[in-house]
Amino acid sequence: MLIVIFLIFFLPSIMGIRKSGMDQNFLLINGFLIIVFLFILDLFLRTEYLIVKNRLIIKCGVFYKKEIDIDRIKSVEKTNSLLSSPAPSFDRIAIKYGKLNEVIISPKNKILFAGELIKINSKLNHYGLKVHRFLNLTKVSCM
């Protein structure tokens, strides 16, 4: 996916060099595109989901950090939503908490991750995730 983003950003610039060379506008535009690409790269590479005590901590890049009390989580379910979220993959789960709050994430192993949440909050619903066989595990990597 990062390769596709890179090509979308820089293929027109590379083609422009071949046609008309580099000028000041070219350097300015490409400098801006490089900064934007590095920001997107940071979002992809520094997204993590941590379970610490009774809190779910979601970190995405430099600017995004959210903490959710696991006891407030009402459900965890598979989703195909393309909404903007701290989920660098399209293989996602939606976590509903509070009254109307929702966050979409993409842990490497959705079932193990949901199982860890259920160990802490046995009341939460887990639609579309078969987590029962994993509930006896003690350690899991959730990133």
C-alpha positions in Angstrom: 0.0 0.0 0.0 2.9 2.4 0.8 4.3 1.7 -2.7 1.0 2.7 -4.3 0.9 5.9 -2.2 4.5 6.7 -3.2 3.8 6.2 -6.9 0.6 8.4 -6.7 2.7 11.2 -5.0 5.8 11.0 -7.1 5.2 9.4 -10.5 3.9 12.7 -11.9 7.0 14.5 -10.6 9.3 11.9 -12.1 7.5 12.3 -15.4 7.8 16.1 -15.1 11.6 15.9 -14.7 11.9 13.9 -17.9 9.9 16.4 -19.9 11.0 19.8 -18.6 13.8 19.4 -16.0 13.8 20.8 -12.4 12.9 24.3 -11.5 12.1 26.2 -8.3 8.4 25.3 -8.4 9.3 21.7 -9.0 11.5 21.6 -5.9 9.0 23.4 -3.8 6.1 21.0 -4.7 8.2 17.9 -4.3 9.5 19.1 -0.9 5.9 19.5 0.2 5.0 16.0 -1.1 8.0 14.5 0.7 6.8 16.0 4.0 3.3 14.7 3.4 4.6 11.2 2.4 6.8 11.0 5.6 3.8 11.9 7.7 1.8 9.1 6.1 4.7 6.7 6.5 4.8 7.7 10.2 1.1 6.8 10.6 1.6 3.4 9.0 4.8 2.5 10.9 3.9 3.9 14.4 0.4 2.6 14.9 0.0 0.4 18.0 -2.7 -0.9 20.3 -1.7 -1.7 23.9 -3.7 -3.2 26.7 -2.4 -1.9 30.0 -4.3 -2.9 33.1 -7.9 -2.0 32.3 -7.1 0.5 29.6 -6.9 0.1 25.8 -4.3 2.6 24.5 -4.4 3.4 20.8 -1.4 5.3 19.3 -1.1 6.4 15.7 1.8 8.5 14.6 2.9 11.6 16.4 -0.4 13.3 17.0 -3.0 10.6 17.8 -3.4 8.9 21.2 -6.6 7.6 22.7 -7.2 5.7 25.9 -10.4 3.7 26.5 -11.5 2.1 29.7 -12.1 -1.5 28.7 -15.0 -1.7 31.1 -16.8 0.9 29.0 -16.4 -1.2 25.8 -19.8 -2.6 24.7 -18.9 -4.6 21.6 -16.1 -5.6 19.3 -17.0 -6.6 15.7 -15.6 -7.1 12.3 -16.0 -4.2 9.9 -15.3 -3.3 6.3 -15.7 0.4 7.0 -13.3 2.7 5.1 -13.7 5.5 7.5 -10.6 7.3 8.6 -9.2 5.7 11.7 -6.0 4.5 13.4 -6.0 1.3 11.3 -3.4 1.0 8.6 -5.0 -2.2 7.3 -8.4 -2.8 5.7 -8.8 -5.9 7.9 -10.5 -4.1 10.8 -12.5 -4.3 13.9 -14.9 -1.7 15.3 -14.8 -1.1 19.1 -18.0 0.5 20.4 -17.8 2.1 23.8 -19.6 4.7 25.9 -22.9 5.8 24.6 -22.2 6.4 20.9 -18.5 6.2 20.6 -16.6 4.0 18.2 -13.0 3.5 17.1 -11.9 1.3 14.2 -8.5 -0.5 14.6 -6.6 -3.2 12.8 -4.6 -5.4 15.2 -2.5 -8.2 13.5 -4.7 -10.9 15.1 -8.2 -9.6 15.7 -9.4 -12.7 17.4 -6.6 -12.8 20.0 -6.9 -9.1 20.6 -10.7 -9.4 21.1 -10.1 -12.3 23.4 -7.8 -10.2 25.6 -10.5 -7.5 25.8 -13.1 -10.1 26.8 -10.8 -11.5 29.6 -11.0 -8.0 31.1 -14.6 -7.2 30.3 -16.6 -10.4 30.0 -19.8 -8.4 29.2 -18.8 -7.1 25.8 -20.3 -8.6 22.7 -18.1 -9.9 20.0 -20.0 -10.1 16.7 -18.4 -12.1 13.9 -15.3 -13.0 15.9 -14.8 -16.6 17.2 -12.8 -15.9 20.3 -13.9 -18.6 22.7 -11.0 -21.0 21.9 -8.4 -18.3 22.7 -9.7 -17.2 26.1 -7.3 -19.4 28.1 -4.2 -17.8 26.6 -2.2 -15.6 29.0 0.1 -13.6 26.7 -0.6 -12.1 23.3 1.0 -9.6 21.0 -1.6 -7.1 20.0 0.4 -4.9 17.6 
